[in-house]
Amino acid sequence: MSRSPVEPARLFERMRSVSWRDLILVGTPVLLVVVLAGWVAAKAIHFGPPGTIRIVSGPDGSGYRVSADKYKKIIERYGVKVEVLPSRGALDNLEKLATPSFKVDVGFVQGGLTDGVDVSHLMSLGSLFAQPLMIYCRSGKPIDLLSELKGKRLAIGPEGSGARALALKILKANEMDGAPTTLLDLSGAEAARALVAGHIDAAFLMGDSATPEVMRSLRELPGIELLTFRQADGYLRKFRFLSKLTLPEGAMDLGKDYPPRTLELIGPTVELVARNQLHPALSDLLISAAREVHGGPGLFRNAGEYPAPLARDFPISPDAERYYKSGEQFLYKRLPFWLASLLDRLLVVLLPLLVVIIPATRIAPALYRWRVRSRIYRWYGALMAIEHDMHAQHKPDERAAVLHRLDEIAAAVGELRTPLSFADQLYVLRDHVAKVRRRLQTDEGAGL
């Protein structure tokens, strides 16, 4: 069926009737808003939770590494891959987290290590447990003052370990951080062997640099004593990041009555520290895993005491505060993680479409109509001014000037282009211009 030659002509007339200037003035801002919303939506696709969490832990076999491996098993049940990165200890963990170029998301960091480190972009997901400093001494009698080890050979742990950082602080407070006291970088099993062999006099051990097995082996050896801090309260006054920890008699082994007496220990709290761009869904997964790993009773904690939103060296993240108050996000609580993640991304993508694009596309036609009407209404104002002058001007040359202005208005209105939907208003305007012309000519003919 051939197309009528009239149809292209009608289409051409429709195109000519469009006010392209008004369309550009109204359409350009709307188009920019739509493009911006589309760009935000495209970026929002990356706002969904990533599929991998990188946890910086500690040396192989250390308490930190054992905890990280437990986190890995729990979190990977949700389809999220976990990479456990080794480190030299808590201080090394903090330095890696504080270095933007190092690829890591979260790590175990003990209190009291932030001196001289930029932690402005780090936040805490909660305190996990109190970590005692265990000082095993080669002595024939119980030791309750650290100063009794002055001039001895002390293994304080390797560079980057939390044990070493804490040991240096408390040794300096006792004026024991230099000669005649000898400080060695030994840690873990190496320090234990040196202590048993008599090559050192004491070993400073913590969970970030020693395995539970190593510390268990030392308490079974005769002549090896665990130091008790008689001045524990004094250390707490000097170092606010420390806690006083009581180890009751027989708490480690009731059958062998170990320890044979109640000991007072000191130690910092370990926090789960993350960078501030950690996705909320991953934050929820990590805290949920922390509850499963650290929520039970232990030597130095009651059931349900940890993890806890206790702000110490780092501010508690807003997502962690929300989790501790109300639990996981709704989607991640009700749906499998992969499905909740997908819906989360879709919601973020659709948000700018619903909030920005739809209102913008609705406003655009109204703005366009207002623009077209304003050009029509502007000439009504000119007509009203001419009618006012018709009554005020009585001389022939003055009335001729008014008529000339009316001719200019008529010519401008005649060239005015509007969409077909505004044709009735345009014809009414032309009719009004003609009426004013007739009145002006009638008044002039009557000699007014």
C-alpha positions as CSV (number, residue, x, y, z in Angstrom):
1,M,0.0,0.0,0.0
2,S,1.5,3.3,-1.1
3,R,1.9,6.1,1.3
4,S,-0.2,9.2,0.6
5,P,1.9,12.3,-0.4
6,V,-0.1,14.3,2.1
7,E,1.3,12.4,5.1
8,P,4.9,13.6,4.7
9,A,3.6,17.1,4.3
10,R,1.7,16.8,7.5
11,L,4.7,15.4,9.3
12,F,6.8,18.3,8.0
13,E,4.2,20.8,9.2
14,R,4.2,19.2,12.6
15,M,8.0,19.4,12.8
16,R,7.9,23.1,11.7
17,S,5.3,23.8,14.4
18,V,7.6,22.6,17.2
19,S,9.2,25.3,19.1
20,W,12.8,24.0,18.9
21,R,14.2,26.9,21.0
22,D,11.8,26.1,23.9
23,L,12.4,22.4,23.4
24,I,16.2,22.8,23.7
25,L,15.9,25.2,26.7
26,V,13.7,22.7,28.6
27,G,15.1,19.5,27.2
28,T,18.8,20.2,27.8
29,P,18.6,20.4,31.7
30,V,16.3,17.4,31.8
31,L,18.6,15.4,29.5
32,L,21.6,16.3,31.8
33,V,19.6,15.1,34.8
34,V,18.8,11.9,33.1
35,V,22.4,11.3,32.0
36,L,23.6,12.1,35.5
37,A,21.1,9.7,37.0
38,G,22.2,7.0,34.5
39,W,25.9,7.6,35.4
40,V,25.0,7.3,39.2
41,A,23.1,4.1,38.4
42,A,26.0,2.7,36.5
43,K,28.4,3.5,39.3
44,A,25.9,2.0,41.8
45,I,26.4,-1.4,40.3
46,H,29.8,-1.4,42.0
47,F,28.2,-0.4,45.3
48,G,27.0,-3.9,45.9
49,P,29.1,-6.1,48.3
50,P,32.3,-7.4,46.7
51,G,32.7,-11.2,46.5
52,T,36.0,-11.3,48.5
53,I,37.0,-10.2,52.0
54,R,40.7,-9.9,52.8
55,I,41.6,-10.4,56.5
56,V,45.1,-9.7,57.8
57,S,45.7,-12.0,60.7
58,G,49.1,-13.0,62.2
59,P,51.9,-15.6,61.9
60,D,51.0,-19.2,61.1
61,G,49.6,-21.0,64.1
62,S,49.1,-17.8,66.2
63,G,45.8,-17.1,68.0
64,Y,45.0,-14.4,65.4
65,R,45.5,-16.8,62.5
66,V,43.4,-19.5,64.2
67,S,40.5,-16.9,64.6
68,A,40.9,-15.7,61.0
69,D,40.6,-19.3,59.8
70,K,37.4,-19.7,61.8
71,Y,36.0,-16.5,60.2
72,K,36.9,-17.9,56.8
73,K,34.9,-21.1,57.3
74,I,31.8,-19.2,58.6
75,I,31.8,-16.5,56.0
76,E,32.4,-18.7,53.0
77,R,29.2,-20.5,53.9
78,Y,27.5,-17.4,52.4
79,G,29.3,-17.6,49.1
80,V,31.8,-14.9,49.9
81,K,35.5,-15.8,49.4
82,V,37.8,-15.0,52.3
83,E,41.6,-14.5,51.9
84,V,43.5,-14.8,55.1
85,L,46.7,-12.8,54.9
86,P,49.7,-13.6,57.2
87,S,51.4,-10.9,59.2
88,R,54.0,-10.4,61.9
89,G,51.3,-9.5,64.4
90,A,48.9,-6.8,65.6
91,L,51.2,-3.8,64.8
92,D,51.9,-5.1,61.3
93,N,48.2,-5.6,60.9
94,L,47.6,-1.9,61.8
95,E,50.3,-0.7,59.5
96,K,48.9,-2.7,56.6
97,L,45.4,-1.4,57.2
98,A,46.7,2.2,57.4
99,T,48.5,1.8,54.1
100,P,45.9,2.6,51.3
101,S,48.0,0.8,48.6
102,F,47.9,-2.5,50.5
103,K,44.9,-4.7,49.5
104,V,43.2,-5.6,52.8
105,D,39.7,-5.0,54.2
106,V,39.9,-5.9,57.9
107,G,42.3,-7.1,60.6
108,F,42.9,-7.9,64.3
109,V,44.4,-4.9,66.1
110,Q,45.1,-4.7,69.8
111,G,44.8,-1.5,71.8
112,G,47.7,0.9,72.3
113,L,49.3,0.7,68.9
114,T,48.1,3.9,67.2
115,D,50.9,6.3,68.2
116,G,52.3,7.9,65.1
117,V,49.9,6.0,62.7
118,D,47.3,7.8,60.6
119,V,44.1,5.9,61.5
120,S,41.6,8.6,60.3
121,H,40.2,6.2,57.6
122,L,39.9,3.2,60.0
123,M,37.0,2.2,62.1
124,S,36.2,-0.6,64.5
125,L,33.6,-3.3,64.1
126,G,33.8,-4.0,67.8
127,S,36.0,-5.3,70.6
128,L,36.6,-9.1,70.3
129,F,38.3,-10.2,73.4
130,A,40.8,-9.1,76.1
131,Q,44.3,-10.4,75.3
132,P,46.5,-11.0,78.3
133,L,50.3,-10.5,78.2
134,M,51.8,-13.8,79.4
135,I,55.3,-13.5,80.7
136,Y,56.9,-16.9,81.3
137,C,60.0,-16.7,83.5
138,R,62.8,-19.1,84.3
139,S,62.9,-18.8,88.0
140,G,62.7,-21.0,91.1
141,K,60.2,-18.7,92.8
142,P,57.0,-16.8,91.8
143,I,57.7,-13.3,90.4
144,D,55.1,-10.5,90.9
145,L,57.1,-7.4,89.9
146,L,58.3,-6.8,86.3
147,S,61.3,-4.9,87.7
148,E,62.7,-8.2,89.1
149,L,63.6,-9.0,85.5
150,K,65.9,-6.0,85.2
151,G,69.3,-6.9,83.7
152,K,67.9,-10.2,82.4
153,R,67.6,-11.6,78.9
154,L,64.1,-11.0,77.6
155,A,62.4,-12.3,74.4
156,I,59.9,-9.6,73.6
157,G,58.7,-10.7,70.1
158,P,59.6,-9.7,66.5
159,E,59.2,-6.3,64.9
160,G,55.5,-5.7,63.9
161,S,54.1,-7.9,66.7
162,G,51.7,-6.5,69.4
163,A,53.6,-8.4,72.0
164,R,56.8,-6.4,71.3
165,A,54.9,-3.1,71.1
166,L,53.3,-3.6,74.5
167,A,56.5,-5.0,76.0
168,L,58.5,-2.0,75.0
169,K,55.9,0.4,76.6
170,I,55.8,-1.3,80.0
171,L,59.6,-2.0,80.0
172,K,60.2,1.7,79.4
173,A,57.8,2.6,82.2
174,N,60.1,0.4,84.4
175,E,63.3,1.9,82.9
176,M,64.2,-1.5,81.5
177,D,64.1,-0.8,77.8
178,G,67.9,-0.7,77.6
179,A,71.1,-1.9,79.2
180,P,71.7,-3.8,81.4
181,T,68.5,-5.6,80.2
182,T,68.9,-7.5,77.0
183,L,66.0,-7.4,74.6
184,L,65.7,-10.2,71.9
185,D,63.4,-10.5,68.9
186,L,62.5,-14.1,69.6
187,S,58.8,-15.2,69.6
188,G,56.5,-18.2,69.8
189,A,58.2,-21.6,69.6
190,E,61.6,-20.1,69.2
191,A,61.3,-18.1,72.4
192,A,59.9,-21.1,74.2
193,R,62.9,-23.3,73.2
194,A,65.3,-20.6,74.2
195,L,63.6,-20.3,77.6
196,V,63.7,-24.0,78.2
197,A,67.4,-24.2,77.1
198,G,68.3,-21.4,79.5
199,H,69.4,-19.0,76.7
200,I,66.9,-16.4,77.9
201,D,65.3,-15.6,81.3
202,A,61.8,-14.6,80.3
203,A,59.5,-14.7,77.2
204,F,56.7,-12.1,76.5
205,L,54.0,-14.0,74.7
206,M,50.6,-12.9,73.3
207,G,48.0,-14.3,70.9
208,D,49.4,-12.4,67.9
209,S,52.8,-14.0,68.1
210,A,52.5,-17.4,69.9
211,T,50.3,-20.4,69.5
212,P,48.1,-21.8,72.4
213,E,50.1,-25.0,72.2
214,V,53.4,-23.2,72.8
215,M,52.0,-21.4,75.9
216,R,50.5,-24.7,77.1
217,S,53.8,-26.5,76.8
218,L,55.6,-23.9,78.9
219,R,53.2,-24.2,81.9
220,E,53.9,-27.9,82.1
221,L,57.6,-27.5,82.6
222,P,59.2,-27.3,86.1
223,G,61.0,-24.1,86.9
224,I,58.9,-22.0,84.5
225,E,56.8,-19.5,86.3
226,L,54.0,-17.2,84.9
227,L,54.6,-13.6,86.2
228,T,51.7,-12.0,88.1
229,F,51.3,-8.2,88.0
230,R,51.0,-7.1,91.6
231,Q,51.0,-3.6,90.3
232,A,48.2,-4.2,87.7
233,D,46.1,-1.3,88.9
234,G,49.1,1.0,88.6
235,Y,49.6,-0.1,85.0
236,L,46.0,0.6,84.2
237,R,46.3,4.2,85.5
238,K,49.4,4.8,83.3
239,F,48.1,3.0,80.2
240,R,44.4,3.5,79.6
241,F,44.2,1.0,76.8
242,L,45.1,-1.9,79.2
243,S,42.6,-4.0,81.2
244,K,43.1,-6.0,84.4
245,L,42.6,-9.7,84.0
246,T,42.3,-12.2,86.8
247,L,43.3,-15.8,86.2
248,P,41.9,-17.8,89.1
249,E,43.8,-20.7,90.6
250,G,43.3,-23.9,88.6
251,A,41.5,-22.1,85.8
252,M,43.8,-23.6,83.1
253,D,44.0,-27.1,84.5
254,L,42.0,-28.1,87.6
255,G,43.5,-31.5,87.8
256,K,47.1,-30.2,87.9
257,D,46.0,-27.0,89.8
258,Y,47.5,-24.6,87.2
259,P,48.1,-21.9,87.9
260,P,48.8,-22.9,91.5
261,R,47.7,-19.4,92.7
262,T,45.4,-16.7,91.5
263,L,47.3,-14.4,89.1
264,E,46.7,-10.8,88.1
265,L,47.5,-10.1,84.5
266,I,47.2,-7.1,82.2
267,G,46.5,-6.8,78.5
268,P,44.8,-4.8,75.8
269,T,41.5,-5.4,74.1
270,V,41.7,-6.7,70.5
271,E,39.4,-5.0,68.0
272,L,38.2,-6.0,64.6
273,V,39.4,-3.0,62.5
274,A,38.3,-2.2,59.0
275,R,38.7,0.6,56.4
276,N,35.8,3.0,56.3
277,Q,34.7,2.0,52.8
278,L,33.8,-1.6,53.9
279,H,30.4,-2.5,52.5
280,P,27.6,-2.8,55.1
281,A,26.8,-6.3,54.1
282,L,30.4,-7.5,54.7
283,S,30.4,-5.6,58.0
284,D,27.3,-7.6,59.0
285,L,28.9,-10.9,57.9
286,L,32.1,-10.2,59.9
287,I,30.3,-9.2,63.1
288,S,28.1,-12.3,62.7
289,A,31.2,-14.5,62.4
290,A,32.8,-12.7,65.4
291,R,29.8,-13.5,67.5
292,E,30.0,-17.2,66.5
293,V,33.8,-17.3,67.2
294,H,34.1,-15.0,70.3
295,G,30.6,-15.1,71.8
296,G,31.1,-18.1,74.1
297,P,32.7,-18.1,77.6
298,G,36.4,-18.1,78.0
299,L,39.2,-17.6,80.5
300,F,38.8,-13.9,80.4
301,R,35.2,-13.4,79.2
302,N,31.7,-14.3,80.0
303,A,29.3,-15.8,77.4
304,G,27.8,-13.0,75.2
305,E,30.2,-10.4,76.5
306,Y,32.0,-10.1,73.1
307,P,32.0,-8.8,70.5
308,A,30.9,-5.5,71.8
309,P,30.7,-1.9,70.4
310,L,33.3,-0.5,72.8
311,A,35.0,2.5,71.2
312,R,38.7,2.5,72.2
313,D,41.5,3.5,69.8
314,F,39.0,3.6,66.8
315,P,35.5,4.9,66.4
316,I,32.7,2.3,66.0
317,S,31.5,2.2,62.5
318,P,27.9,3.4,61.9
319,D,27.1,0.0,60.3
320,A,28.4,-1.8,63.3
321,E,26.4,0.3,65.7
322,R,23.3,-0.4,63.6
323,Y,24.0,-4.2,63.7
324,Y,24.5,-4.3,67.5
325,K,21.2,-2.4,67.9
326,S,19.0,-4.1,65.4
327,G,20.8,-6.9,63.7
328,E,21.5,-7.7,60.1
329,Q,20.0,-5.7,57.2
330,F,16.5,-7.0,56.3
331,L,17.4,-8.4,52.9
332,Y,20.5,-10.2,54.1
333,K,18.6,-11.6,57.1
334,R,15.8,-13.0,55.0
335,L,17.5,-14.1,51.8
336,P,20.6,-16.0,50.7
337,F,23.5,-13.7,50.5
338,W,23.9,-13.9,46.7
339,L,20.2,-13.0,46.2
340,A,20.2,-10.3,48.8
341,S,23.3,-8.8,47.2
342,L,21.7,-8.9,43.7
343,L,18.5,-7.2,45.0
344,D,20.6,-4.7,46.9
345,R,22.4,-3.7,43.7
346,L,19.1,-3.5,41.8
347,L,17.6,-1.2,44.4
348,V,20.5,1.1,44.3
349,V,20.4,1.2,40.5
350,L,16.6,1.8,40.4
351,L,16.7,4.5,43.1
352,P,17.9,7.3,40.9
353,L,15.5,6.2,38.2
354,L,12.5,6.4,40.5
355,V,13.5,9.5,42.4
356,V,15.1,11.6,39.6
357,I,14.3,10.5,36.1
358,I,10.5,9.9,36.5
359,P,9.8,13.3,38.1
360,A,12.1,15.0,35.6
361,T,10.3,13.5,32.6
362,R,7.0,14.5,34.1
363,I,8.1,18.1,34.7
364,A,9.6,18.5,31.3
365,P,6.3,18.6,29.3
366,A,4.9,21.1,31.9
367,L,7.9,23.3,31.5
368,Y,7.7,23.1,27.8
369,R,4.0,24.1,27.8
370,W,4.8,27.0,30.2
371,R,7.5,28.2,27.9
372,V,5.2,28.2,24.8
373,R,2.3,29.8,26.7
374,S,4.7,32.5,28.1
375,R,5.5,33.6,24.6
376,I,1.8,33.9,23.8
377,Y,0.9,35.7,27.0
378,R,3.8,38.1,26.5
379,W,1.9,39.6,23.5
380,Y,-1.2,40.0,25.6
381,G,0.8,42.3,27.8
382,A,1.8,44.4,24.8
383,L,-1.8,44.5,23.6
384,M,-2.9,45.8,27.0
385,A,-0.3,48.5,26.9
386,I,-1.6,49.6,23.4
387,E,-5.2,49.7,24.7
388,H,-4.0,52.0,27.5
389,D,-2.2,54.3,25.1
390,M,-5.3,54.4,22.8
391,H,-7.2,56.2,25.5
392,A,-4.2,58.5,26.5
393,Q,-3.1,59.6,23.0
394,H,-5.3,62.1,21.1
395,K,-3.0,63.7,18.6
396,P,-2.9,62.1,15.1
397,D,0.8,61.5,15.1
398,E,0.6,59.9,18.5
399,R,-2.2,57.6,17.3
400,A,-0.2,56.8,14.2
401,A,2.7,55.7,16.5
402,V,0.3,53.4,18.4
403,L,-1.0,51.9,15.2
404,H,2.6,51.3,14.0
405,R,3.4,49.4,17.2
406,L,0.2,47.4,16.7
407,D,1.4,46.5,13.2
408,E,4.7,45.3,14.6
409,I,2.9,43.1,17.1
410,A,0.6,41.7,14.4
411,A,3.7,40.9,12.3
412,A,5.5,39.2,15.2
413,V,2.4,37.2,16.1
414,G,2.0,36.2,12.5
415,E,5.5,34.7,12.5
416,L,5.0,33.0,15.9
417,R,5.3,29.2,15.7
418,T,3.7,26.9,18.3
419,P,2.9,23.2,18.5
420,L,-0.5,22.2,17.1
421,S,-1.8,21.7,20.6
422,F,-1.5,25.4,21.1
423,A,-3.0,26.5,17.8
424,D,-6.3,27.5,19.4
425,Q,-4.5,30.0,21.7
426,L,-2.4,31.3,18.9
427,Y,-5.6,32.0,16.7
428,V,-7.3,33.6,19.7
429,L,-4.3,35.9,20.1
430,R,-4.4,36.9,16.4
431,D,-8.1,37.5,16.7
432,H,-7.5,39.8,19.7
433,V,-4.8,41.7,17.8
434,A,-7.4,42.2,15.0
435,K,-10.0,43.4,17.4
436,V,-7.7,46.0,18.9
437,R,-6.8,47.2,15.3
438,R,-10.5,47.6,14.5
439,R,-11.1,49.5,17.7
440,L,-8.2,51.8,16.9
441,Q,-9.3,52.4,13.4
442,T,-12.9,53.0,14.5
443,D,-11.9,55.5,17.1
444,E,-9.7,57.2,14.6
445,G,-12.5,57.3,12.0
446,A,-14.8,58.8,14.7
447,G,-12.3,61.6,15.2
448,L,-11.6,60.8,18.8
